[in-house]
Amino acid sequence: MTQPFESCRRITGGARRGQSLVESVFVILLLCLCFLAFFQYAHLFACKTILNHAATRAARARTVGFNRWMVEKSALVAAIPASGDRLTPPPAGLAPAVLAALQGNRVGEVWDRALITPAYSAGSQIELARIPDFMDSVNAPTSQDILDYELWERTDVDLDEPLSLDGSAPGTLSVTVRQRQPLLLSLGAMALGELRNADADETLAIEGYYSIESHYPLYMENMNW
């Protein structure tokens, strides 16, 4: 008489284990979704911080009397960390010392080489060498042959300078730097409960802002910029 009860207990125990497995899968998927959403938010927040810095550099360039092209260049250079891959010149790859260490497949050797490798990578050294030439460029077409980044074409610099025409009084100078950032996850798919990478045309407009009192018209008379 005890066999039916034992069979029922085995069936019930198996069903419970199956239910626990299904619940665990749903919990893991939810945790992954939360982690990826937080990662995307952190990425966008970092980009906004960088664009705020870019707006600050552009505003300060204008307050000392630089023209609009110099203001835009100042914003673009400050926004390099949020501007994606470098297009011109092409990426230089890893430093030779790092490549040699990676070929050894020994963690300790990689760590030792990393400690003695110069702080600036090959790509950073190229940027440091090209940025002064980029800041000396006379217009956008010539600057693209010196230095260019993936998201620079998606970057806009808006300048609001409500000064009198004769420049007799200072005013509040405001700079807004906008950049369309590609998304890591598709927001539309997430709203439908689907988790997938965002398409290439799925972007989100991020903007940085800075305002400062401009005094340059008091000592510069040329307002035609």
N, C-alpha and C positions, 0 to 999 in steps of 0.2 A: 504493500500500500504506500510505501514511501517513494517509490520510483517516480510517479507522476509529479510529486512535489519537488523532487530533486531536478527533474527535467525542467519544470517551470522556473526553478531558481537559476539553472544554467542559462535558459533563454532570456530571463530577465537581466541577469548579469551581463550577457553579451550585448543586449540592447542598450544597457546603460553605458557600456564601454563605447559602443558606436555613437551614442548621443554625445558623450564627452569628447570624442574625436571631432565630430562635426562642430561642436561649440568651440573647441580649441582652434579649428581652422578659421572660423568667423572672427574670433578674438585676434588671431595673428594678422589676418587681413586688415582689420580695423586699426591695429597698432601700426602696421606698415603704412597705411593711408595717412594716419596722423603724423608719422615721422616724415614722410615725403612732403606733406603739406607744410609742416614746420620748416623743413629744409628750403622749400621754395619761398616761404615768407622771409626766412633769414637772408636768402640771396637777394630778394627785392629790397629788403630793409638796408642791406649793405650798399646796394646800388643807389638808393635814395640818399644815403649819407655821403657817398662820393659825389653825387650831383649837387648836393648842398655846398660841398667844398668847391666844385667847379664854378658854381654861381658866385661864390665869395671871391674867387680869383678873378673872374671876369669883371665883377663890380669894382674891385680894387684897381684893375687895369684901367677902367674908364675914369675913375676918380682922379687919376693923375694925367688925364688928357689923351690917352691912346685912342686911335680911331677904331671903328667897328670891327675891322678885320683882325686887328690885334686883340680886341676883346674876345672875339670868337675863338681865336687860336688859344688864348689863355684858358678858356673854358674846355676846349677839346683836349688839351694836354692834361689838365687836371682830372678829366673824366676817363683817362686811359684805363685805370683798373676796372672800370665797368663797361668797357667798349668792345669786349670780345676779342677774337683773334686778330693778330697783326697781319695785314695784307701786304704792306710795303714798308720795309723789305720783308721778304718771307721769313717764317720762323727759322731760327738757327739750330734748333734741336738741343739736346743735352750737352753739357760740357764734356770734353774728352775724358777728364778724370772720372766723371760719374759713369760714363759709358764703360770705361775700363774696369771700374769696380763692379758694375752690374754683370759683366761677363764672367767675373770670378764666382758668382753665385754664393758668396759668403757674406752673411749679414754683418759680421764684425768688420770685414774689409770695406763694405759699403759705408758703414758708419765712420770708419777712420778716414776714408777719402772725403766724406761729406764735411768732416771737421776741418780739414786742411784746404778744401776748395774755397776760392775767393767768394765773398758774400754775394757779389753780383753775378748772376748767370750770364751766359752769352747773349741771351735776348735782352736782358737789362742793360748790358753794355752797349748794345746797338741802339737802344732807345736813348740812353744818355748822350750818345754821340750825335744822333739825328735830331733831337728836340731843339737844340740851338739853331740848326739850319732850318727846321720847320718854322720856328718863330721869326726867322728872317725872310720867309717867303712872302712874295708880294700879292698873291691871290690864291684862290682855292685850287685851280687847275695845276699850278706849279707845285703847290704844297703836297698834292697827292703822289707826286713822284719822289718825295722825300720821306714822308711818313703817312701811313693810312691804316685805319682800323675798321673792323667789320661793322661796327655800329655807329661810326661817325656820320654816315649818311642818314641815320635815323635820329640824329641829335640836332636840336634847334635851340638857338640862343635868342631870347626875347629881352629887349632893353626898354625900360620905361623911364624916361628922363624928362619930367615936366619942368623944364627950365624956360625962362624968358628968352626971347630971341637974341637980345643983346648980351645975355649972360651976366647981368648986373647983380643977380641974387642967386644964392645956392638953393638947391632943392633936394628932394629925396630921390636917389637913384635906386631903382629896383631891377634886378636881373633874375630871369627864370630860365633854367636849363631843363629842357625836356628830352627824354630819350625813350624810345620804344624798346623794351627789353623782351627777348624771347622767353616764353614760359617753359619750365621743365615738365609740368603736368598740364593736361588739358582741363581747363576749368569747366567747359561745357560737358565733357564726359564725366567729370567728378559729380556734377549736379545730377546726372542720370545714374549715378552709382557705378560708373565704369572707371577703371584706373588704367590710363595709358599715357604715353608721351604726347606732348603738345606738337601740333603740326608746325611747319616752318612759318606760316602766316599768323599763328596765334601769338600775339604780343600784348604787353601791358604798358601803357604810358606811365613813366615815372618822371617826376619833376623835382628839381631842387630850386630853392629860392633864397635870395639874400638882398637886403636893402641897406643902404648907407647914404649919409649926407654927402653930396658932391660939392666940392668947393673949387674945382678946377676952373670954372668960368670966371672966377674972380681974378685969376692971373693968366688966363689964356683967352685971347680974343677970337680965335678962329673957331666958329661954330659949324662950319660947313664940313661935316665928316660923313 
